[in-house]
Amino acid sequence: MQIIKKINTSAALALDKTGHEIVVMGKGIGFPPVPYELNDLSKIERTFYDVDPKYLSMIAELSQPIVMACADIADQAGIELECPLNPNLPFTLADHVQFAVERLKKGVNLTTPIAYDIRHLYPKETAMADTALQMLREQAGLDLPDNEAINIAMHFINAEAESGDMHSLMLSMQVIAKVNEIVESSLHIQLDKDSYNYSRFATHLRYLIQRLQNGVQTDNVSKSLRHTLMREYPDIYACTQKVVQYLKDTFNWECNDDEVVYLIMHIQRVYEREQE
């Protein structure tokens, strides 16, 4: 294997036997003058394919034990989440972990305002993040606080998207928070964000947002059902209309009759549970 560029003493850019550029890690692997031929492949502890070149300078600043632990975490996440993950995840996650360690040394422990929503909307990613904290303790000797699980979960969610774009996630969180505010204000209730009923409601909102973004809505509910619900639940319908108007005014998203019916039903359900 030919080592073509040093990243740091333990990481380098290399060419595999097919000529593809890969990042390799191992003790002292970047120490000799480059380029050079690495004949003892046992020195390579990890290989990374399809790494975006813009991350190479970041890799140079990362602790190798943290990168190795995060690489194992990324492998495990791919298995647990059953989907391909962005190949840059080991490094973006390691960068976050290293920064979190530095913050904690300075006594800065940040909380995440959208923690409730992340835990309910992405339970598999959050569970994997809890596992990641344990792996960091066992493999890198890092004892991060439990609230860091939410930040790690967000890295998994981001890595699940092909674009690796956090914008859609943050937009969903923004919309859900505003809808919660409208529902609580209109119906004079306090949503219990730890409850299963809220989790089901938030999940519906998440998929509604995805449908509206993609321009694909359901179309299998009779119009008479909407009128029936309007008569039976006037307060819920009024609240729903406020939500629909917010979506139209803010994002120019138009909810059809089906989406309005489903919103009425979900808001009514969560309202009844809160009343109980």
Buried (B, 14 or more C-beta within 10 A) or exposed (E): BBBEBBBBBBBBBBBEEEEEBBBBBBEEBBEBEBBEEBEEEEBBBBBBEEBEEEBBEBBBEBBBBBBBBBBBBBEBBBEBBEEEBBBBBBBBBBBBBBEBBEEBEEEEEEEBEBBBBBBBBBEBBBBBBEBBBEBBEEBBEBEBEEEBBBBBBBBBBBBBBEEBEEEBBEEBBEBBEBBBEBBBEBBEBEBBBEBEBBBBBBBBBBEBBEBBBEEEBBEEBEEEBBEEBBEEBEEBBEBBBBBBEBBEEEEEBEBEBBBBBBBBBBBBBBBEBBEE
